[in-house]
Amino acid sequence: MQLIITDAWLAKSRVVQLSGWQLAAAILSGSLVVLLISLGLYHWVLLKGVEEGWPVISTVVKLVAKDDYAQRDKFLRANLDVMARRLGELQAKLTQLDSLGQRVSSLAGVSPVDSKALSAKGGVEVRGHALTLDELQLTMSDLERLTNQRTDLLTVLESRLFERKMKSLMIPTQKPVSESELGSPFGWRIDPITGRSALHTGLDFPAEIGTPIVAAAGGVVVAQEVHPEYGSMVEVDHGNGLLTRYAHCSKMVVKNGDLIKRGQKIAEVGNSGRSTGPHLHFEVLVNGIYQDPEKFLALNNATAGVKLAHAKALSTPRNLNQMTTASTVR
């Protein structure tokens, strides 16, 4: 392609030879220049019109901005509604958790005042109405606070229940000789050796020599010795003034200071000491006072808290002078 360029007086002319690629490049370059100039003018005119309030431009900008805001608000509202429904579900679950916490509190022995204080409510309650962003943020903050309070409450309950579980493991409720029926019970009887009335301070479990004897509860062995009347005996301290004694053993498999658990073998049935035949003589003492072991063994299926309460209520101390001076058959 040839371009002839002349001056205004046609005195001079110039011929420019352009190939196809050169012509296309020239057209493209020119188009880009025109486009950039147009964009610059459009931007300048648009800004100028908005700043000075030109009628047509201001109206167009407002319509465009309004439509954009409407789309954004619609999107935000849809997300807020979804989050509001989710928060409503979480609030319902927290209410159920609060009810469960109240019931567990009573089982754990936590004061209702304490549990109510830890589960106080507040903030915005979601009931299906449209929430604003501020209300949503307030509700989320409130749920976080309530969650922390529930965590504190459940931590207290866990601690109390663990403590009561440990106490239940330290109360002598397990039968020490599983293969034996109860022989002589606790209480006043005719001494089979002296023929006089005497207080039998424990329970007798007749069994063959060598029958395993297990601990009625967990504790610490505080005595493993041979006694003139009890014969070979083991004493286990369970804390809180509770002590169990296992007498007339043929063999002892624990020693002083051993930490034992409920159901652990500690000795074997024998006929040592003041005894008329092979049996285990089992005693329970609270603060040094003899108690009826049968009342403790009867609590085997009760809860840990009921065990301790009933053990104290049912264990009515005898006259201390009678307990310490009466001759006994062990």
BAKOL-539120 format. One record per residue (C-alpha): x, y, z; chain; residue number from 1. Coordinates in steps of 0.2 Angstrom, whole numbers, plus 5000, padded with zeros to 4 digits. Layout:
BEGIN
SITE      x      y      z   chain     n
SITE      X      Y      Z       A   NUM
...
% end
This chain:
BEGIN
SITE      x      y      z   chain     n
SITE   5000   5000   5000       A     1
SITE   5006   5017   4995       A     2
SITE   5003   5033   5005       A     3
SITE   5006   5050   4996       A     4
SITE   5009   5064   5008       A     5
SITE   5009   5082   5001       A     6
SITE   5010   5099   5009       A     7
SITE   4996   5112   5008       A     8
SITE   5003   5120   4992       A     9
SITE   5006   5104   4983       A    10
SITE   5024   5109   4981       A    11
SITE   5031   5094   4989       A    12
SITE   5025   5076   4991       A    13
SITE   5031   5061   4999       A    14
SITE   5027   5043   4996       A    15
SITE   5026   5030   5010       A    16
SITE   5026   5012   5006       A    17
SITE   5017   5001   5019       A    18
SITE   5016   4982   5019       A    19
SITE   5000   4973   5025       A    20
SITE   5008   4970   5043       A    21
SITE   5014   4988   5044       A    22
SITE   4997   4994   5039       A    23
SITE   4988   4983   5052       A    24
SITE   5001   4988   5066       A    25
SITE   4998   5007   5061       A    26
SITE   4979   5004   5062       A    27
SITE   4980   4995   5079       A    28
SITE   4991   5008   5086       A    29
SITE   4980   5022   5081       A    30
SITE   4965   5013   5089       A    31
SITE   4974   5011   5105       A    32
SITE   4978   5029   5106       A    33
SITE   4960   5034   5102       A    34
SITE   4954   5022   5115       A    35
SITE   4966   5029   5129       A    36
SITE   4961   5046   5124       A    37
SITE   4942   5042   5125       A    38
SITE   4944   5033   5142       A    39
SITE   4953   5048   5149       A    40
SITE   4940   5060   5143       A    41
SITE   4926   5048   5150       A    42
SITE   4934   5047   5167       A    43
SITE   4937   5066   5167       A    44
SITE   4919   5070   5162       A    45
SITE   4912   5057   5174       A    46
SITE   4922   5064   5189       A    47
SITE   4918   5082   5184       A    48
SITE   4900   5078   5182       A    49
SITE   4899   5070   5199       A    50
SITE   4908   5084   5208       A    51
SITE   4898   5098   5200       A    52
SITE   4882   5089   5200       A    53
SITE   4878   5088   5181       A    54
SITE   4860   5082   5180       A    55
SITE   4862   5068   5167       A    56
SITE   4878   5061   5174       A    57
SITE   4873   5062   5192       A    58
SITE   4857   5052   5189       A    59
SITE   4866   5038   5179       A    60
SITE   4879   5037   5193       A    61
SITE   4866   5036   5207       A    62
SITE   4856   5022   5197       A    63
SITE   4872   5012   5195       A    64
SITE   4877   5014   5213       A    65
SITE   4860   5010   5219       A    66
SITE   4859   4994   5209       A    67
SITE   4877   4989   5216       A    68
SITE   4872   4993   5234       A    69
SITE   4856   4983   5232       A    70
SITE   4865   4968   5225       A    71
SITE   4878   4969   5240       A    72
SITE   4864   4972   5253       A    73
SITE   4855   4957   5246       A    74
SITE   4870   4946   5247       A    75
SITE   4874   4952   5264       A    76
SITE   4856   4949   5270       A    77
SITE   4856   4932   5263       A    78
SITE   4872   4927   5273       A    79
SITE   4865   4936   5289       A    80
SITE   4849   4926   5288       A    81
SITE   4859   4910   5287       A    82
SITE   4870   4915   5301       A    83
SITE   4855   4920   5311       A    84
SITE   4847   4903   5309       A    85
SITE   4863   4895   5314       A    86
SITE   4864   4905   5329       A    87
SITE   4846   4901   5334       A    88
SITE   4851   4883   5333       A    89
SITE   4866   4886   5344       A    90
SITE   4856   4895   5357       A    91
SITE   4843   4881   5358       A    92
SITE   4857   4868   5360       A    93
SITE   4865   4879   5374       A    94
SITE   4848   4880   5382       A    95
SITE   4847   4861   5382       A    96
SITE   4865   4860   5389       A    97
SITE   4860   4872   5403       A    98
SITE   4846   4861   5408       A    99
SITE   4858   4846   5407       A   100
SITE   4870   4855   5418       A   101
SITE   4857   4859   5431       A   102
SITE   4853   4840   5432       A   103
SITE   4871   4835   5433       A   104
SITE   4874   4849   5446       A   105
SITE   4861   4841   5458       A   106
SITE   4870   4824   5456       A   107
SITE   4887   4832   5459       A   108
SITE   4881   4841   5474       A   109
SITE   4885   4858   5467       A   110
SITE   4874   4872   5475       A   111
SITE   4860   4878   5463       A   112
SITE   4865   4896   5466       A   113
SITE   4883   4892   5460       A   114
SITE   4877   4883   5444       A   115
SITE   4864   4897   5440       A   116
SITE   4877   4910   5442       A   117
SITE   4889   4901   5430       A   118
SITE   4875   4899   5417       A   119
SITE   4868   4917   5417       A   120
SITE   4860   4923   5401       A   121
SITE   4861   4939   5391       A   122
SITE   4862   4947   5374       A   123
SITE   4851   4946   5359       A   124
SITE   4840   4930   5358       A   125
SITE   4837   4924   5340       A   126
SITE   4819   4921   5337       A   127
SITE   4818   4921   5318       A   128
SITE   4817   4940   5315       A   129
SITE   4830   4948   5304       A   130
SITE   4845   4953   5313       A   131
SITE   4856   4968   5310       A   132
SITE   4875   4966   5309       A   133
SITE   4877   4974   5326       A   134
SITE   4864   4962   5333       A   135
SITE   4873   4947   5325       A   136
SITE   4890   4952   5332       A   137
SITE   4882   4955   5350       A   138
SITE   4874   4938   5349       A   139
SITE   4890   4929   5344       A   140
SITE   4899   4938   5358       A   141
SITE   4886   4932   5370       A   142
SITE   4886   4914   5364       A   143
SITE   4905   4914   5366       A   144
SITE   4903   4921   5384       A   145
SITE   4890   4908   5388       A   146
SITE   4900   4894   5381       A   147
SITE   4915   4899   5392       A   148
SITE   4903   4899   5407       A   149
SITE   4896   4882   5402       A   150
SITE   4914   4876   5401       A   151
SITE   4918   4883   5418       A   152
SITE   4902   4874   5425       A   153
SITE   4906   4857   5417       A   154
SITE   4924   4859   5424       A   155
SITE   4918   4861   5441       A   156
SITE   4906   4846   5439       A   157
SITE   4919   4835   5433       A   158
SITE   4930   4839   5448       A   159
SITE   4916   4836   5460       A   160
SITE   4911   4820   5451       A   161
SITE   4929   4814   5451       A   162
SITE   4931   4818   5469       A   163
SITE   4915   4808   5474       A   164
SITE   4920   4794   5463       A   165
SITE   4937   4793   5472       A   166
SITE   4927   4794   5489       A   167
SITE   4916   4780   5483       A   168
SITE   4931   4769   5479       A   169
SITE   4937   4772   5497       A   170
SITE   4921   4766   5506       A   171
SITE   4921   4747   5510       A   172
SITE   4906   4741   5501       A   173
SITE   4914   4725   5492       A   174
SITE   4911   4708   5500       A   175
SITE   4929   4703   5506       A   176
SITE   4926   4684   5503       A   177
SITE   4915   4681   5488       A   178
SITE   4913   4663   5490       A   179
SITE   4906   4663   5507       A   180
SITE   4889   4666   5515       A   181
SITE   4888   4677   5531       A   182
SITE   4890   4668   5547       A   183
SITE   4890   4677   5563       A   184
SITE   4883   4695   5561       A   185
SITE   4888   4711   5570       A   186
SITE   4880   4713   5588       A   187
SITE   4878   4706   5605       A   188
SITE   4878   4687   5606       A   189
SITE   4883   4672   5617       A   190
SITE   4902   4670   5616       A   191
SITE   4905   4652   5610       A   192
SITE   4921   4651   5621       A   193
SITE   4916   4659   5637       A   194
SITE   4897   4657   5636       A   195
SITE   4894   4675   5642       A   196
SITE   4886   4689   5632       A   197
SITE   4898   4699   5622       A   198
SITE   4898   4711   5608       A   199
SITE   4904   4703   5591       A   200
SITE   4913   4718   5583       A   201
SITE   4912   4712   5565       A   202
SITE   4906   4699   5552       A   203
SITE   4911   4681   5551       A   204
SITE   4913   4673   5534       A   205
SITE   4916   4654   5535       A   206
SITE   4927   4648   5521       A   207
SITE   4940   4635   5518       A   208
SITE   4958   4639   5523       A   209
SITE   4967   4647   5508       A   210
SITE   4951   4656   5501       A   211
SITE   4956   4673   5494       A   212
SITE   4952   4688   5505       A   213
SITE   4950   4704   5495       A   214
SITE   4950   4723   5500       A   215
SITE   4933   4730   5503       A   216
SITE   4939   4746   5496       A   217
SITE   4955   4755   5491       A   218
SITE   4967   4762   5504       A   219
SITE   4984   4760   5512       A   220
SITE   4989   4745   5522       A   221
SITE   4993   4752   5540       A   222
SITE   4995   4735   5549       A   223
SITE   5001   4718   5544       A   224
SITE   5005   4708   5560       A   225
SITE   5001   4693   5571       A   226
SITE   4989   4698   5585       A   227
SITE   4985   4687   5601       A   228
SITE   4966   4687   5597       A   229
SITE   4965   4692   5579       A   230
SITE   4979   4680   5574       A   231
SITE   4987   4685   5557       A   232
SITE   4978   4701   5552       A   233
SITE   4978   4715   5540       A   234
SITE   4972   4733   5543       A   235
SITE   4968   4745   5528       A   236
SITE   4966   4764   5531       A   237
SITE   4953   4771   5518       A   238
SITE   4954   4789   5524       A   239
SITE   4941   4800   5533       A   240
SITE   4943   4790   5548       A   241
SITE   4938   4774   5540       A   242
SITE   4947   4758   5543       A   243
SITE   4944   4739   5539       A   244
SITE   4952   4724   5548       A   245
SITE   4954   4707   5541       A   246
SITE   4958   4694   5555       A   247
SITE   4962   4675   5557       A   248
SITE   4971   4674   5541       A   249
SITE   4982   4660   5536       A   250
SITE   4993   4670   5524       A   251
SITE   4995   4689   5521       A   252
SITE   5001   4695   5503       A   253
SITE   5002   4713   5507       A   254
SITE   5014   4723   5519       A   255
SITE   5013   4739   5528       A   256
SITE   5013   4755   5517       A   257
SITE   5006   4746   5502       A   258
SITE   4993   4755   5491       A   259
SITE   4979   4744   5487       A   260
SITE   4963   4745   5476       A   261
SITE   4946   4738   5479       A   262
SITE   4945   4720   5475       A   263
SITE   4963   4717   5477       A   264
SITE   4969   4701   5485       A   265
SITE   4977   4705   5502       A   266
SITE   4976   4688   5512       A   267
SITE   4969   4671   5513       A   268
SITE   4956   4663   5525       A   269
SITE   4964   4654   5540       A   270
SITE   4961   4649   5558       A   271
SITE   4974   4659   5567       A   272
SITE   4971   4668   5584       A   273
SITE   4956   4666   5595       A   274
SITE   4945   4656   5583       A   275
SITE   4934   4641   5583       A   276
SITE   4936   4637   5565       A   277
SITE   4942   4643   5548       A   278
SITE   4934   4660   5544       A   279
SITE   4937   4678   5540       A   280
SITE   4933   4690   5554       A   281
SITE   4929   4707   5545       A   282
SITE   4928   4724   5555       A   283
SITE   4924   4742   5550       A   284
SITE   4929   4756   5561       A   285
SITE   4925   4774   5560       A   286
SITE   4936   4785   5570       A   287
SITE   4940   4770   5581       A   288
SITE   4922   4765   5584       A   289
SITE   4916   4748   5578       A   290
SITE   4902   4749   5565       A   291
SITE   4891   4736   5557       A   292
SITE   4900   4731   5541       A   293
SITE   4884   4724   5534       A   294
SITE   4877   4742   5532       A   295
SITE   4892   4746   5522       A   296
SITE   4891   4731   5511       A   297
SITE   4872   4734   5508       A   298
SITE   4877   4750   5499       A   299
SITE   4886   4742   5485       A   300
SITE   4873   4747   5472       A   301
SITE   4870   4765   5478       A   302
SITE   4878   4780   5471       A   303
SITE   4894   4787   5478       A   304
SITE   4886   4802   5487       A   305
SITE   4872   4791   5494       A   306
SITE   4885   4778   5500       A   307
SITE   4894   4791   5511       A   308
SITE   4878   4799   5518       A   309
SITE   4869   4782   5522       A   310
SITE   4885   4775   5530       A   311
SITE   4886   4789   5542       A   312
SITE   4867   4789   5545       A   313
SITE   4866   4770   5548       A   314
SITE   4882   4769   5558       A   315
SITE   4875   4773   5575       A   316
SITE   4890   4773   5587       A   317
SITE   4888   4761   5602       A   318
SITE   4893   4767   5620       A   319
SITE   4912   4769   5619       A   320
SITE   4914   4761   5636       A   321
SITE   4904   4746   5631       A   322
SITE   4914   4744   5615       A   323
SITE   4931   4745   5623       A   324
SITE   4928   4735   5638       A   325
SITE   4916   4721   5632       A   326
SITE   4924   4704   5629       A   327
SITE   4923   4699   5611       A   328
SITE   4924   4683   5601       A   329
SITE   4934   4686   5585       A   330
% end
